[in-house]
Amino acid sequence: MQTINHPVVIGGGPVGLVLALSLQQSAVPVTVLEAQSHGAMYGDGRALALSYGTRQVLEQLGVWTLLENSVTAIETIHVSQQKGFGRTVLKAQEHDLPALGYVVSYGALMQALDARIAQSPAGITLHDQVPVTALDVHATAAEVEYQSADGAVQKLSTPLAVIADGGRSLESIPGLVRETKHYGHDALVGLVQTEQPHRNIAYERFTPFGPMALLPNGQQFSLVWTGEQVYLDEIAGLDDDAFLQALHAAFGDRVGKFLHAGKRFRFPLKLSKLGQTFAAHCVVIGNAAQTMHPVAGQGFNVGIRDAVALAANVAATQDSEWGAAHRLAEYHQSRQRDTGRGLQFTDFLVNVFSNDLVGVGLLRGAGLGVLSLLPMARRYLVNKMSYGS
């Protein structure tokens, strides 16, 4: 077994690489283990919604200049409900921001992060095609077992193992408890072309079946259409022409006709949180620690803030105490409010805006109407979306 006297990050996706670059800036060496091959995700066209706060993080890490030509700014967010009054419009210029957020493909973000590491690799050891097969956390260290590219089993001992792989490696750890709420909803995602240009406006539309969003992405929109599984079974089974007609019926006329739909993907929606964490020498961040409904685009940005907070915690700790119980307790304390409120906020939106009970539509409309009249409330909402709690 090889003993490494610095943190080991399990997962070389955006959250893991942001953590690695943040540690590098603080002169903390780090090893990253990634199950997939280098560049495997460059063609992944899934849309990510980056908050303005995440942009600031990427700027500080020297990543933004490598990414900015691939992003589409969200300058306005238009929020409404189907078949009901009340709407709210949020504008970046009202809050002295260049944008309320940005849309970028997962693949483009991965390319920019990898390019930044290639520019200045000192302090970061990155191993690709090395799936983690076991993780044992002891009183003094964490032991990580992984399979190398040649098939051999390797073991590392580290004072701090960070799980940032979306939770894949957690499957090998017995006894962990995840608190999960299944919404019984799925999300259907893909690119759509509209008759009118997006003008850097993102639309959040609440329907009785579930929230739907159109996010400006290049010259098109990225669609996120959520609803009960039976409902989406019907939508997913439609041919392109019928799908576009159903989308227009649900969304309305604000972007004109829907002209073309690309390949659609579907995944189940849930809210989950790791109910049991490690006392020492191992910490879980990002989607591995908490998974949120995509409404309001909070989940990915919460994971980025996890990475930044953990890097600051490690950088402020003597290397002899990396992974110590009291230091990890401080990290969890620092993240409790942001992650907790993010989970509550998205769950609240789904519960209140995804049903058609008598009177609820009127309350929704009134709430949106009042929000449009209260500048301080809009500023609070924008600050939360931009920077978390």
LUMPAPA-607422 format. One line per 4 residues: for each residue x, y, z of C-alpha. Coordinates in pm, whole numbers, plus 50000, padded with zeros to 5 digits. Example, Ala and Ser with C-alpha at 12.3 -4.5 7.8 and 13.67 -1.06 7.14 Angstrom:
REM residues 2
51230 49550 50780; 51367 49894 50714
***
This chain:
REM residues 389
50000 50000 50000; 50125 50345 49910; 50096 50615 50176; 50018 50963 50044
50045 51252 50289; 49793 51476 50112; 49424 51469 50014; 49292 51223 49755
48987 51327 49552; 48768 51048 49416; 48605 51187 49103; 48754 51404 48829
48433 51581 48725; 48377 51957 48763; 48337 51954 49144; 48644 51735 49197
48858 51942 48962; 48744 52273 49114; 48850 52132 49452; 49187 52023 49310
49255 52363 49153; 49146 52542 49472; 49384 52328 49678; 49662 52393 49427
49616 52769 49470; 49676 52721 49842; 49990 52511 49775; 49821 52191 49897
49916 51889 49683; 49631 51665 49572; 49575 51336 49389; 49262 51291 49175
49127 50948 49078; 48882 50939 48785; 48709 50625 48655; 48668 50744 48294
48933 50806 48033; 49073 51154 47972; 48840 51354 47749; 48560 51099 47768
48306 51368 47862; 48411 51636 47612; 48120 51548 47386; 47864 51559 47668
47613 51821 47563; 47413 51828 47887; 47344 52187 47985; 47469 52321 48317
47336 52642 48470; 47623 52829 48635; 47544 53096 48893; 47727 53427 48895
47901 53309 49212; 48030 53002 49025; 48164 53231 48754; 48359 53419 49021
48508 53091 49144; 48612 52995 48791; 48765 53341 48741; 48972 53305 49057
49097 52965 48936; 49194 53095 48591; 48930 52879 48419; 48681 53142 48305
48897 53287 48026; 48919 52936 47879; 48542 52891 47904; 48376 53225 47833
48348 53173 47456; 48141 52859 47521; 47887 53007 47764; 47556 53183 47704
47466 53456 47951; 47127 53468 48122; 47045 53837 48148; 46675 53800 48233
46471 53531 48407; 46099 53523 48331; 45888 53324 48580; 45523 53243 48517
45258 52978 48570; 45047 52803 48310; 44677 52898 48296; 44709 53151 48575
44787 53514 48642; 45102 53643 48808; 45455 53660 48679; 45795 53783 48789
46080 53915 48577; 46434 53930 48715; 46691 54142 48530; 47067 54137 48583
47102 54512 48529; 46865 54581 48821; 47111 54404 49051; 47435 54546 48907
47535 54207 48765; 47663 54132 48413; 47436 53824 48413; 47211 53628 48645
47379 53307 48535; 47533 53124 48243; 47454 52811 48044; 47735 52585 47928
47764 52225 47823; 47916 51975 48064; 48173 51883 47800; 48288 52242 47743
48335 52295 48118; 48539 51974 48144; 48763 52084 47856; 48828 52421 48021
48908 52263 48359; 49144 52009 48201; 49311 52283 47997; 49369 52490 48311
49533 52195 48487; 49750 52131 48180; 49868 52494 48191; 49989 52457 48549
49995 52093 48660; 50231 52138 48958; 50078 51994 49275; 49796 51802 49100
49840 51432 49022; 49557 51315 48798; 49494 50945 48726; 49235 50855 48461
49067 50518 48400; 49112 50412 48763; 48769 50319 48910; 48762 50308 49288
48658 49961 49404; 48673 49997 49783; 48710 50262 50053; 48790 50187 50416
48793 50471 50667; 48991 50405 50986; 49074 50604 51296; 49396 50742 51151
49353 50738 50771; 49137 50639 50474; 49242 50353 50248; 49137 50383 49884
49146 50078 49659; 49129 50127 49283; 49189 49938 48963; 49468 50077 48748
49452 50094 48369; 49641 49763 48336; 49388 49588 48561; 49608 49569 48870
49458 49654 49210; 49627 49947 49384; 49582 50088 49733; 49646 50434 49873
49644 50550 50233; 49556 50918 50277; 49475 51148 50570; 49175 51282 50376
48968 51110 50107; 48713 51332 49933; 48422 51165 49754; 48321 51388 49461
48209 51131 49204; 47833 51175 49236; 47816 50890 49486; 47936 50598 49272
48208 50501 49520; 47963 50517 49811; 47810 50194 49685; 48115 50007 49813
48081 50145 50167; 47845 49953 50399; 47641 50128 50666; 47593 50468 50506
47239 50602 50521; 47096 50828 50249; 46772 51013 50318; 46582 51012 49989
46253 51159 49874; 46134 51030 49537; 45909 51281 49364; 45767 51028 49120
45870 51280 48855; 46113 51255 48566; 46296 51524 48372; 46308 51533 47993
46598 51740 47859; 46726 51839 47516; 46786 52127 47276; 46498 52301 47097
46495 52564 46822; 46234 52841 46843; 46088 53089 46599; 46210 53389 46799
46567 53439 46931; 46617 53387 47303; 46756 53739 47368; 46942 53591 47669
46616 53528 47854; 46563 53213 48062; 46206 53103 48122; 46079 52915 48428
45723 52799 48375; 45522 52623 48645; 45251 52388 48525; 45013 52156 48713
45229 51865 48593; 45562 52010 48709; 45809 52293 48639; 45958 52342 48295
46246 52566 48193; 46395 52704 47874; 46757 52815 47912; 46935 53014 47638
47211 52796 47498; 47401 52917 47193; 47141 52993 46927; 46891 52751 47081
46723 52677 47413; 46801 52393 47649; 46471 52246 47761; 46411 52094 48104
46058 51951 48115; 45957 51779 48438; 45642 51595 48532; 45494 51277 48669
45639 50966 48511; 45308 50860 48349; 45271 51208 48197; 45625 51206 48060
45573 50854 47926; 45316 51008 47694; 45536 51305 47602; 45843 51090 47539
45645 50862 47311; 45550 51141 47069; 45716 51193 46732; 45898 51522 46678
45603 51714 46531; 45363 51604 46804; 45628 51672 47068; 45673 52030 46945
45297 52085 46948; 45270 51952 47305; 45560 52173 47411; 45395 52480 47260
45067 52397 47435; 45245 52370 47771; 45478 52666 47733; 45277 52921 47537
45369 53181 47273; 45649 53380 47435; 45919 53243 47200; 45692 53183 46903
45666 52841 46744; 45893 52554 46837; 46063 52459 46511; 46294 52170 46592
46377 51935 46878; 46706 51752 46915; 46768 51422 47085; 46589 51400 47420
46717 51240 47740; 46526 51145 48050; 46616 51084 48414; 46425 51042 48744
46406 51327 48996; 46465 51298 49366; 46580 51489 49670; 46845 51313 49872
47095 51389 50145; 47360 51175 50303; 47223 51120 50651; 47544 50979 50800
47886 51129 50744; 48234 51021 50842; 48376 51144 51169; 48726 51184 51027
48950 51127 50724; 48670 51118 50466; 48424 51378 50343; 48153 51373 50077
48079 51677 49857; 47863 51774 49559; 47591 51546 49427; 47735 51260 49628
47638 51453 49944; 47307 51603 49829; 47088 51582 49519; 46828 51848 49441
46542 51892 49197; 46669 52094 48896; 46413 52371 48952; 46599 52702 49008
46931 52541 48904; 47075 52514 49256; 47232 52168 49281; 47549 52203 49071
47635 52543 49219; 47591 52413 49574; 47846 52143 49487; 48094 52403 49363
48053 52593 49690; 48117 52265 49877; 48449 52233 49694; 48557 52592 49763
48464 52570 50132; 48647 52240 50178; 48958 52375 50006; 48956 52676 50239
48916 52444 50539; 49210 52225 50432; 49429 52524 50347; 49370 52669 50695
49470 52340 50861; 49819 52217 50942; 49904 51914 50732; 49932 51701 51046
49558 51764 51105; 49423 51708 50754; 49113 51496 50792; 49097 51540 51169
48749 51508 51318; 48731 51863 51456; 48836 52011 51121; 48575 51813 50926
48314 51911 51185; 48397 52275 51114; 48356 52214 50740; 48016 52048 50784
47905 52331 51012; 48007 52589 50752; 47805 52414 50480; 47496 52319 50680
47300 52639 50617; 47368 52660 50243; 47297 52296 50161; 47000 52277 50398
46832 52585 50258; 46904 52476 49902; 46727 52146 49963; 46435 52321 50137
46404 52588 49868; 46388 52349 49573; 46155 52112 49759; 45925 52405 49845
45906 52516 49482; 45820 52165 49364; 45553 52115 49629; 45385 52452 49585
45417 52493 49208; 45355 52136 49090; 44995 52070 49184; 44653 52182 49072
44463 52182 49400; 44175 52424 49429; 44301 52765 49537; 44671 52685 49502
44687 52845 49157; 44550 53171 49298; 44806 53169 49577; 45087 53098 49328
44976 53384 49108; 44949 53619 49403; 45296 53522 49521; 45450 53586 49180
45264 53914 49153; 45379 54034 49493; 45739 53934 49417; 45729 54146 49101
45634 54449 49316; 45897 54407 49590; 46252 54503 49484; 46403 54386 49814
46244 54042 49777; 46377 54013 49422; 46724 54114 49538; 46714 53850 49810
46614 53586 49555; 46886 53691 49310; 47149 53690 49585; 47044 53342 49689
47060 53210 49332; 47398 53379 49278; 47581 53308 49602; 47375 53062 49808
47286 53113 50172
***
